Amino acid sequence: MRHNNVCDCIVCVDVKMEPSLLPVKPNGYSTKTTTDDGARLDISACGLRSTFECSYFDIRVTHPHATSNVTMFLKKLYARDEKEKREKYEERVVESERGSFSPMVFLTTGDTGTEATMVLKH
């Protein structure tokens, strides 16, 4: 599974690939939240969850058999990767973009994380 193949699966109104986030000042954001100018997420889609709300997604494709992952249960692997994405982007999306954020974690074996499964079922 390739990263861009996942991006092509999201069908909604006003879908954008790699949308730039609005510029923000670092003050007031947690230290793990990215405040870089020119920061981008993988996908934005308006109208997915509600009519006037934009949803933002960042995708991670992980190989479960990699040396760093092989001793980890899949549930823990998904949780770790989803948490890292949330810490990096969620606060900024909610506060400055006024949207919702979902980390989309996929495995190279074809499995999907909790958040990705919920979004794709929607």
C-alpha positions in Angstrom: 0.0 0.0 0.0 1.3 3.4 -1.0 0.7 6.7 0.8 -0.8 8.4 -2.3 -3.1 5.4 -3.0 -4.7 6.0 0.4 -5.2 9.7 -0.4 -7.1 8.8 -3.6 -9.7 6.8 -1.5 -11.2 9.8 0.3 -14.4 10.9 -1.6 -16.1 14.1 -0.4 -16.9 17.7 -1.3 -13.9 20.1 -1.8 -11.2 17.5 -1.2 -7.7 19.0 -1.2 -4.4 17.2 -1.3 -1.6 18.5 0.9 -3.4 21.7 2.0 -1.3 24.3 3.7 -2.3 25.2 7.2 -2.9 28.9 8.2 0.2 30.6 9.7 0.2 30.7 13.5 2.2 32.1 16.3 3.9 29.5 18.5 2.6 31.2 21.7 -0.2 29.2 23.3 0.4 25.9 21.5 1.8 22.9 23.3 5.5 22.1 22.6 4.7 19.1 20.5 2.3 20.9 18.2 3.9 22.0 14.9 3.7 25.7 14.4 6.0 25.9 11.3 5.0 28.2 8.5 4.1 26.1 5.4 3.0 23.1 7.5 0.8 20.8 5.5 -1.5 17.8 6.1 -2.2 15.1 3.6 -5.9 15.7 3.0 -8.7 18.1 3.8 -12.3 17.4 3.0 -15.2 19.6 3.7 -18.7 18.3 4.5 -17.5 14.8 5.6 -18.7 15.1 9.3 -21.0 18.1 9.0 -22.1 20.4 6.3 -19.8 23.4 7.1 -16.9 21.7 8.8 -13.6 20.7 7.1 -11.9 17.6 8.2 -8.1 17.2 8.1 -6.2 14.0 7.8 -2.6 13.0 8.0 -1.6 9.6 6.8 1.1 7.2 8.1 1.9 3.9 6.6 3.8 1.7 9.0 5.5 -1.6 8.5 4.6 -3.9 11.4 7.6 -6.2 10.8 10.2 -3.4 11.0 12.8 -4.0 13.7 11.4 -1.1 15.8 7.8 -2.5 15.6 8.2 -6.3 15.6 7.8 -6.7 19.4 4.8 -4.4 19.6 1.1 -5.6 19.5 -0.8 -4.1 16.6 -3.2 -2.3 18.9 -0.3 -0.6 20.6 1.4 0.2 17.3 -1.8 2.0 16.0 -2.2 3.9 19.3 1.4 5.1 19.3 1.2 6.3 15.7 -2.2 7.9 16.1 -1.0 9.7 19.3 2.1 11.1 17.6 0.0 12.5 14.8 -2.6 14.0 17.2 0.1 15.6 19.3 1.6 17.2 16.2 -1.5 18.5 14.4 -4.8 18.3 16.3 -4.5 21.4 18.5 -3.5 23.5 15.5 -6.3 22.2 13.3 -9.0 22.7 15.9 -7.7 26.2 17.0 -6.6 27.9 13.8 -8.5 25.9 11.1 -11.6 25.4 13.1 -11.8 21.9 11.8 -11.5 18.3 12.9 -8.4 16.1 12.7 -8.1 12.4 12.3 -4.8 10.5 12.1 -5.0 7.8 9.4 -2.7 4.9 10.2 -2.3 2.0 7.8 -0.1 -1.0 7.9 1.9 -2.3 4.9 -0.1 -5.5 5.4 -3.3 -3.8 4.5 -4.7 -3.3 8.0 -6.1 0.0 9.2 -6.0 1.8 12.5 -9.0 2.7 14.7 -9.4 6.3 13.4 -8.8 5.3 9.7 -11.4 2.5 10.0 -14.0 5.0 11.4 -13.3 7.6 8.7 -13.5 5.0 5.9 -16.8 3.6 7.2 -18.3 7.1 7.3 
